[in-house]
Amino acid sequence: MTLTQSIDDVWRPKAMRALRETERAILESIRRFPNQSRAELAQRLDYSKALLTQCVTGFLQEGWVTEERERVPSRRGQPALRVKVRKGAIGGLGLSLSTGGIRGAIVDLSGSILGTAESSVNAQDVQAGLAAAVDIVSDLLHRADCLAGITIWAPAMFNAAGEIQEVTPTQSGIDFNEYRSQIEQKFGVSVSLESKCPSIDEAMFGSDPDALIFVLFLDYGVGGSLVDGLRVFRGGYGQAVNIGALVPDHGIRPSLPDLATYLDLADPEPDPALIATLLEHEDQRLWTWIESRGKALSDPLSIVVQFFNPTDVVLSGMFPRPVLEGLLGQIDLTRYDAPGRVPITKPRLRIGRNVGATSLAATAGSTSLFRVMVAQG
């Protein structure tokens, strides 16, 4: 597809309608706690059965949820009807743009990835990149009945107004705003830019809704974000919990460019196939890098534990799972425990739900769902 094609030449998706506050709360409860009965939903939310029935009936008519009788009755009498979101009914589409290519994914309300697509086009080439992005979006839109929106993951610092202030150096040649504007115009749906997609994905699908999570994501830089339930903490100026503030510019930050420099690679974005090959052959240079970088994360993450006392510390990003697991195995969260004092309860250390080369597109898709389900900008 070329940019000279008219807007009418592009198939436009059915956009998800705006939700009222009560509808949002009910649909979120159905999503988060599947297979509840209407009575259980009403009790959980403290809503009247009449209001609950009205909303669920509307969702059934929209095709967003299904309702089936339980096979084994939980009590005497007629088996209860159980409600859950319908797979593929509502999709959130995500894109990640980089010098190494353009990737897309569409995710539904159950957290399932309905489809992925990618192109090797360097996103710095706006003309070719936009054509590739439009092809990817066109391919993925058909995987869901209606679309919640499109989110483009941007490795950038944003201000309080949500505007990009600075893009990470290796990707600074990509015009993210131009991609957003052109894709929004072509498909007639809301397109957003977001840097904290891995954290939002964990908030939506990866944890208890009451958990306090610190997510560390390793990509073209090293980013951190604090998630309290379904609220992403951004700070008064939109720049809070930047892990870079805990590691000096000349310090060790385990990113893709850092690994490329360590391995003397010309490309600052190592090919995923190369990393897979190094893992398969148990390359000593790679494992030495993993050991040293994992240990280097111990100081900043120990500070996070002291400051925020999270229930979970999650390691996420573009590296393959074995690399993240190796880094995780080297992290020590006791660096700032005071001798003679009761130590702070340590969080669970775990790997993120979506990791690897296509992970950022998938987490951007989750972010599109988050924006309509949680109504947080």
C-alpha positions as CSV (number, residue, x, y, z in Angstrom):
1,M,0.0,0.0,0.0
2,T,1.3,3.4,-0.9
3,L,0.7,6.8,0.8
4,T,-0.8,8.1,-2.5
5,Q,-3.8,6.0,-1.9
6,S,-6.9,7.8,-0.8
7,I,-8.3,7.4,2.7
8,D,-11.4,5.8,1.1
9,D,-9.1,3.0,-0.2
10,V,-8.4,1.9,3.4
11,W,-10.9,-0.3,5.2
12,R,-11.9,1.3,8.4
13,P,-12.7,-0.7,11.5
14,K,-15.8,-0.6,13.7
15,A,-14.7,1.6,16.6
16,M,-15.7,0.6,20.1
17,R,-18.4,3.0,21.5
18,A,-17.7,5.1,24.6
19,L,-18.6,3.4,27.8
20,R,-20.5,4.9,30.7
21,E,-18.8,4.7,34.1
22,T,-21.1,1.9,35.3
23,E,-20.6,-0.1,32.0
24,R,-16.9,0.3,32.4
25,A,-16.9,-1.0,35.9
26,I,-19.1,-4.0,35.0
27,L,-17.1,-4.9,31.9
28,E,-13.8,-4.6,33.8
29,S,-15.2,-6.9,36.5
30,I,-16.3,-9.4,33.9
31,R,-12.8,-9.2,32.3
32,R,-10.9,-9.4,35.6
33,F,-13.0,-12.1,37.2
34,P,-14.5,-14.3,34.4
35,N,-17.4,-16.8,34.9
36,Q,-19.3,-14.8,37.6
37,S,-23.0,-14.9,37.7
38,R,-25.0,-11.8,37.4
39,A,-25.9,-12.0,41.1
40,E,-22.2,-12.3,42.0
41,L,-21.3,-9.3,39.7
42,A,-24.0,-7.2,41.4
43,Q,-22.7,-8.1,44.8
44,R,-19.1,-7.5,44.0
45,L,-19.8,-4.0,42.6
46,D,-22.7,-3.2,44.9
47,Y,-25.0,-2.5,42.0
48,S,-28.7,-3.3,41.8
49,K,-29.6,-6.5,39.9
50,A,-31.7,-4.4,37.5
51,L,-28.8,-2.1,36.6
52,L,-26.5,-5.1,36.2
53,T,-28.9,-7.0,34.0
54,Q,-29.4,-3.9,31.8
55,C,-25.7,-3.5,31.2
56,V,-25.0,-7.2,30.7
57,T,-27.9,-7.5,28.2
58,G,-26.4,-4.6,26.3
59,F,-23.0,-6.3,26.2
60,L,-24.6,-9.5,24.9
61,Q,-26.3,-7.5,22.2
62,E,-23.0,-5.9,21.3
63,G,-21.3,-9.3,21.2
64,W,-18.7,-8.3,23.8
65,V,-19.5,-11.1,26.3
66,T,-21.0,-14.6,26.4
67,E,-23.2,-16.1,29.0
68,E,-23.4,-19.9,29.5
69,R,-25.0,-22.1,32.1
70,E,-22.4,-23.8,34.4
71,R,-22.1,-27.5,33.7
72,V,-21.8,-28.5,37.3
73,P,-24.3,-26.6,39.4
74,S,-22.8,-24.9,42.4
75,R,-26.0,-25.2,44.4
76,R,-29.5,-26.7,44.1
77,G,-31.9,-25.5,41.4
78,Q,-31.2,-24.4,37.9
79,P,-27.5,-24.0,37.0
80,A,-26.4,-20.3,37.1
81,L,-25.5,-18.4,34.0
82,R,-21.8,-17.4,33.9
83,V,-20.5,-14.4,32.1
84,K,-17.2,-13.9,30.4
85,V,-15.7,-11.7,27.7
86,R,-15.9,-13.1,24.2
87,K,-12.6,-13.8,22.5
88,G,-11.9,-11.5,19.7
89,A,-14.9,-9.2,20.4
90,I,-12.9,-6.1,21.3
91,G,-9.3,-5.6,20.1
92,G,-6.6,-3.2,21.1
93,L,-4.0,-2.7,18.4
94,G,-0.3,-1.9,19.1
95,L,2.7,-0.8,17.0
96,S,6.3,-0.6,17.8
97,L,8.6,1.4,15.5
98,S,12.4,1.1,15.4
99,T,15.4,1.3,13.2
100,G,15.2,-2.5,13.2
101,G,11.7,-2.7,11.8
102,I,8.0,-2.2,12.5
103,R,5.9,-4.7,14.4
104,G,2.2,-4.9,15.2
105,A,-0.1,-6.9,17.4
106,I,-3.7,-7.0,18.3
107,V,-4.9,-8.1,21.8
108,D,-8.4,-8.8,23.1
109,L,-9.9,-8.3,26.5
110,S,-8.9,-11.7,27.8
111,G,-5.2,-10.8,27.1
112,S,-4.9,-13.2,24.2
113,I,-2.8,-12.0,21.2
114,L,-5.1,-12.4,18.2
115,G,-2.4,-11.8,15.6
116,T,1.0,-10.2,14.9
117,A,2.7,-8.8,11.8
118,E,6.0,-7.2,11.1
119,S,8.2,-5.5,8.5
120,S,11.9,-5.1,8.3
121,V,11.6,-1.4,7.1
122,N,13.6,1.1,9.1
123,A,11.0,3.4,10.7
124,Q,13.4,6.4,10.2
125,D,12.3,6.2,6.5
126,V,8.9,7.8,7.0
127,Q,7.6,7.2,3.5
128,A,8.4,3.5,3.4
129,G,7.7,3.1,7.2
130,L,4.2,4.5,7.0
131,A,3.3,2.3,4.0
132,A,4.5,-0.7,6.0
133,A,2.7,0.4,9.1
134,V,-0.6,0.9,7.2
135,D,-0.2,-2.6,5.7
136,I,0.3,-4.1,9.2
137,V,-2.7,-2.3,10.7
138,S,-4.9,-3.3,7.8
139,D,-3.9,-6.9,8.2
140,L,-4.6,-7.0,12.0
141,L,-7.8,-5.0,12.1
142,H,-9.8,-7.9,10.8
143,R,-8.8,-10.1,13.8
144,A,-11.3,-8.3,16.1
145,D,-15.0,-7.4,15.8
146,C,-14.4,-3.8,17.0
147,L,-11.4,-1.7,17.9
148,A,-10.7,0.0,21.1
149,G,-7.9,2.1,19.6
150,I,-4.3,2.1,18.4
151,T,-1.3,2.8,20.5
152,I,2.3,3.3,19.3
153,W,5.0,2.5,21.8
154,A,7.6,5.3,21.8
155,P,10.9,5.0,23.7
156,A,10.6,8.5,24.9
157,M,10.3,10.9,27.8
158,F,6.9,12.7,27.8
159,N,5.9,15.9,29.6
160,A,2.8,16.3,31.8
161,A,0.7,17.1,28.7
162,G,1.6,13.8,27.1
163,E,3.9,15.4,24.5
164,I,7.2,13.8,23.5
165,Q,10.1,15.7,25.0
166,E,13.0,13.4,24.1
167,V,13.4,10.1,22.2
168,T,16.0,7.7,23.3
169,P,19.2,8.4,21.2
170,T,19.3,5.3,19.0
171,Q,15.7,5.9,17.9
172,S,15.7,9.7,17.8
173,G,15.4,9.8,14.0
174,I,11.9,8.3,14.0
175,D,9.1,10.9,13.7
176,F,6.6,9.3,16.0
177,N,4.1,12.2,15.8
178,E,4.0,11.9,12.0
179,Y,3.2,8.2,12.3
180,R,0.4,8.9,14.8
181,S,-1.1,11.7,12.7
182,Q,-1.0,9.7,9.4
183,I,-2.4,6.5,10.8
184,E,-5.1,8.3,12.7
185,Q,-6.2,10.1,9.5
186,K,-6.1,6.9,7.4
187,F,-8.1,4.7,9.7
188,G,-10.3,7.2,11.5
189,V,-9.6,5.9,15.0
190,S,-7.8,7.3,18.0
191,V,-4.0,6.8,17.9
192,S,-1.9,7.4,21.0
193,L,1.8,7.5,21.9
194,E,2.9,5.8,25.1
195,S,6.2,4.9,26.7
196,K,5.0,2.7,29.6
197,C,3.2,0.0,27.6
198,P,5.0,-3.0,29.4
199,S,3.8,-1.6,32.8
200,I,0.3,-1.0,31.6
201,D,0.2,-4.6,30.2
202,E,1.2,-5.9,33.6
203,A,-1.5,-3.7,35.3
204,M,-4.2,-5.1,32.9
205,F,-3.3,-8.8,32.7
206,G,-0.3,-9.7,34.8
207,S,-1.2,-9.3,38.5
208,D,-3.6,-9.0,41.3
209,P,-5.6,-5.7,40.9
210,D,-4.4,-4.6,44.3
211,A,-0.7,-5.2,43.7
212,L,2.0,-2.5,43.7
213,I,4.4,-3.4,40.9
214,F,7.6,-1.9,39.8
215,V,8.3,-2.8,36.1
216,L,11.8,-2.5,34.7
217,F,11.8,-2.7,30.9
218,L,15.0,-3.2,28.9
219,D,14.9,-2.1,25.3
220,Y,16.8,0.7,23.6
221,G,17.4,2.2,27.1
222,V,16.3,1.2,30.6
223,G,12.9,2.3,31.8
224,G,11.1,1.9,35.0
225,S,7.5,2.4,36.1
226,L,5.4,2.0,39.2
227,V,1.9,0.6,38.9
228,D,-0.6,0.7,41.8
229,G,-3.5,-1.5,40.9
230,L,-4.7,0.0,37.6
231,R,-3.0,3.3,38.1
232,V,0.3,4.1,36.4
233,F,2.3,6.5,38.5
234,R,3.8,9.3,36.3
235,G,4.6,12.0,38.8
236,G,3.7,15.7,38.7
237,Y,5.6,16.3,35.5
238,G,5.1,12.9,33.9
239,Q,8.7,11.9,34.4
240,A,8.6,9.9,37.6
241,V,10.3,6.6,38.4
242,N,12.9,6.9,35.7
243,I,15.4,4.2,36.5
244,G,18.1,6.3,34.8
245,A,17.9,8.7,37.7
246,L,19.3,5.9,39.9
247,V,22.1,5.0,37.5
248,P,24.5,7.7,36.2
249,D,24.9,8.3,32.5
250,H,28.3,6.7,32.6
251,G,27.0,3.7,34.6
252,I,25.9,0.3,33.4
253,R,22.4,0.1,31.9
254,P,21.5,-3.3,30.4
255,S,19.9,-2.2,27.1
256,L,20.1,-3.5,23.6
257,P,22.7,-0.8,22.6
258,D,24.7,-1.7,25.7
259,L,24.8,-5.4,24.6
260,A,25.7,-4.4,21.1
261,T,28.6,-2.3,22.4
262,Y,29.8,-5.1,24.6
263,L,29.8,-7.6,21.7
264,D,31.4,-5.1,19.3
265,L,28.4,-5.1,17.0
266,A,27.9,-2.4,14.4
267,D,24.1,-2.4,14.8
268,P,22.9,-0.9,18.1
269,E,19.8,-3.1,17.9
270,P,21.1,-6.7,17.9
271,D,19.1,-9.1,15.7
272,P,16.9,-11.4,17.8
273,A,18.2,-14.3,15.7
274,L,21.7,-13.5,16.7
275,I,20.9,-13.4,20.4
276,A,19.1,-16.7,20.0
277,T,22.2,-18.2,18.4
278,L,24.4,-16.9,21.2
279,L,22.1,-18.5,23.8
280,E,22.0,-21.8,21.9
281,H,25.8,-22.0,21.8
282,E,26.1,-20.8,25.4
283,D,28.3,-17.9,24.3
284,Q,30.6,-16.9,27.2
285,R,30.6,-13.2,26.3
286,L,26.8,-13.1,26.4
287,W,26.7,-14.8,29.8
288,T,29.4,-12.6,31.2
289,W,27.4,-9.6,30.1
290,I,24.3,-11.1,31.7
291,E,26.1,-11.7,35.0
292,S,27.6,-8.3,35.2
293,R,24.5,-6.4,34.2
294,G,22.2,-8.4,36.5
295,K,24.4,-7.6,39.5
296,A,24.5,-3.9,38.4
297,L,20.7,-3.8,38.7
298,S,20.9,-4.8,42.4
299,D,21.6,-1.3,43.6
300,P,18.8,0.7,41.9
301,L,16.3,-2.1,42.5
302,S,17.2,-2.2,46.2
303,I,16.5,1.5,46.3
304,V,13.2,0.9,44.7
305,V,12.4,-1.7,47.4
306,Q,13.3,0.8,50.2
307,F,11.4,3.7,48.6
308,F,8.2,2.0,47.3
309,N,8.1,-1.4,49.0
310,P,6.4,-3.0,45.9
311,T,4.7,-6.4,46.0
312,D,6.4,-7.3,42.7
313,V,9.5,-6.3,40.7
314,V,9.0,-7.3,37.1
315,L,11.7,-7.5,34.5
316,S,10.4,-7.0,31.0
317,G,11.5,-5.8,27.6
318,M,12.8,-6.8,24.2
319,F,15.3,-9.4,25.3
320,P,14.4,-13.1,25.0
321,R,13.1,-14.8,28.2
322,P,16.4,-16.7,28.9
323,V,18.4,-13.5,29.0
324,L,15.9,-11.8,31.4
325,E,15.9,-14.9,33.6
326,G,19.7,-14.8,33.7
327,L,19.6,-11.2,34.7
328,L,16.9,-11.9,37.3
329,G,19.1,-14.6,38.9
330,Q,21.8,-12.1,39.6
331,I,19.7,-9.4,41.3
332,D,20.1,-8.9,45.1
333,L,17.5,-6.8,46.7
334,T,19.2,-6.7,50.2
335,R,21.8,-4.1,49.3
336,Y,20.2,-1.4,51.6
337,D,19.0,-3.5,54.4
338,A,20.2,-1.8,57.6
339,P,22.2,-4.1,60.0
340,G,20.3,-4.7,63.3
341,R,17.0,-3.6,61.8
342,V,14.0,-5.7,60.7
343,P,14.5,-6.1,56.9
344,I,11.8,-4.7,54.6
345,T,9.6,-7.5,53.2
346,K,11.0,-8.2,49.7
347,P,8.8,-8.3,46.6
348,R,8.4,-11.2,44.2
349,L,11.0,-11.1,41.4
350,R,9.5,-12.3,38.1
351,I,9.6,-12.0,34.3
352,G,7.0,-9.9,32.5
353,R,4.0,-11.4,30.7
354,N,5.1,-10.2,27.3
355,V,8.8,-10.3,26.4
356,G,11.0,-10.5,23.3
357,A,11.2,-8.7,20.0
358,T,7.4,-8.5,19.4
359,S,6.5,-7.8,23.0
360,L,6.3,-4.0,22.8
361,A,3.7,-4.2,20.0
362,A,1.6,-6.6,22.2
363,T,1.9,-4.4,25.3
364,A,0.9,-1.4,23.2
365,G,-2.2,-3.3,22.2
366,S,-3.0,-3.9,25.9
367,T,-2.5,-0.1,26.4
368,S,-5.2,0.6,23.8
369,L,-7.6,-1.5,25.8
370,F,-6.5,0.1,29.1
371,R,-7.4,3.5,27.8
372,V,-11.0,2.6,27.2
373,M,-11.4,0.3,30.2
374,V,-9.7,2.4,32.8
375,A,-10.3,5.9,31.2
376,Q,-6.8,7.0,32.2
377,G,-4.9,9.1,29.6
